[in-house]
Amino acid sequence: MITEAFGLPNRFVIHVLGPRYGIDEPAEDLLAACHEGAVVLADEHELSSIAFPAVSTGAFGYPVAEAAPVALAAAQRALSGARHVRSVRFVLYGHDERQTFEQAWSELRSAQR
């Protein structure tokens, strides 16, 4: 779902409901669908960029090390078909999350070569 951003420094907020780890299955597919769907929705609204937190890794208990490769690969797949979205960012909480996502991105890129 997309809504106005109200007081935020961006025009819109795209809301996704990620899976609860160990409860909502297949968790990997559901998490990927959140990212892919959000990029598609952003593209439909002719947005040039989108930013994600580490979806489902907080209260929903998805381990960051498992979520990172799923989220990155899904966003990359959706971005490859986008006409307007050119930038996907992951806005993460802290150095450890960032390192985990950077490592997952490096591994994903290496596997694609």
N, C-alpha and C positions, 0 to 999 in steps of 0.2 A: 504494500500500500504506500502511496506517496501523498504527503501532505505539505502544506506550507511550513517554512522553518520558524515562523513567528520570530522571536528575538534572536535567533542564531545568525551567525555571519555568513550563511549560505541561503540559497533560495528555497530549497526543498529538503525534506527528510524522507528517506525511503525506509519504511519499517519492515523488518523481517523477524520472524519468530523461529529461532534455531531449535534444534532438537535437544532434549534432555538426555544427557549421556547415560547409557545403560537402561533407558526407559523407552525412548522413541527410536524405533528401528525401521529401516536400516539407517542408522545415524549418519553414516558417511554420505549416503545419497541425499538425505534430507538437508544436511549442511551444505552440500554442493548446490542443491536446488535454491537455497537461500541466496547464495552469491550470484549464481547464474541469473536467477529471476530479477534480482536487484539491478544488475547491469543491463539487462534487457529493458526493464522499466525505465531506467535512466536514459537509455538510448531512445526509447519511444517518446520521451519528453524532450528530446534533443539536447540533453545535458552533455557537456564535454568532459566531466570528471565525476567521480564518485569516491567516497571514502568509507571504509569499513572499520569497525572495532574487531576484536577477536571474538566473533559471534559464537555464543554458547559456552565460552570458556569460563565464565564467571559462575553465577549461581546455578547454571545448568550443568556444570561439572565436566565439560568436554576437555580432556587434557590438551594443552596448547600444542604439544609436540605432535599430536594426532590431528588436530584441527588445522594447523598451518598448511601442510601440503594439500589437504582437501580444498581449503579456501583459495589458495593461490592457483591451483590447477583449474578450479571452476571459474574463477574470475578471468583467467587467461583464455579459457575456452569461449566464454561469453564475449570477451573483448575482441576476439578474432572475427566475430560476426557483426560487431557494432559499426554503425555508420557515423555516429556522433561522439560517443564516449571514446576518449583518447588517453585518459589517465585514470588508473585505479590506485588508490592509496590504502594502506592499512595503518590505522592510527592505534598504536598499541600502548599498553600500560607497562612502562618500565623497560629497563635494559634487557632483562631475561626474555621477555616476550619478543622484543625486537630481534635478539640474537637467534631465537628459535625460528622466527619467520625468515630471517636472512639465510639461515642454514637450509631451511626447506626450499627457499627460492633457488639457492645455489644448486641443490640436488635436482630440482625440477629442470633447471636449465641444462645441467650436465646430462641428464637422461634424454633430453630432446636433441642432443647433438649426435 
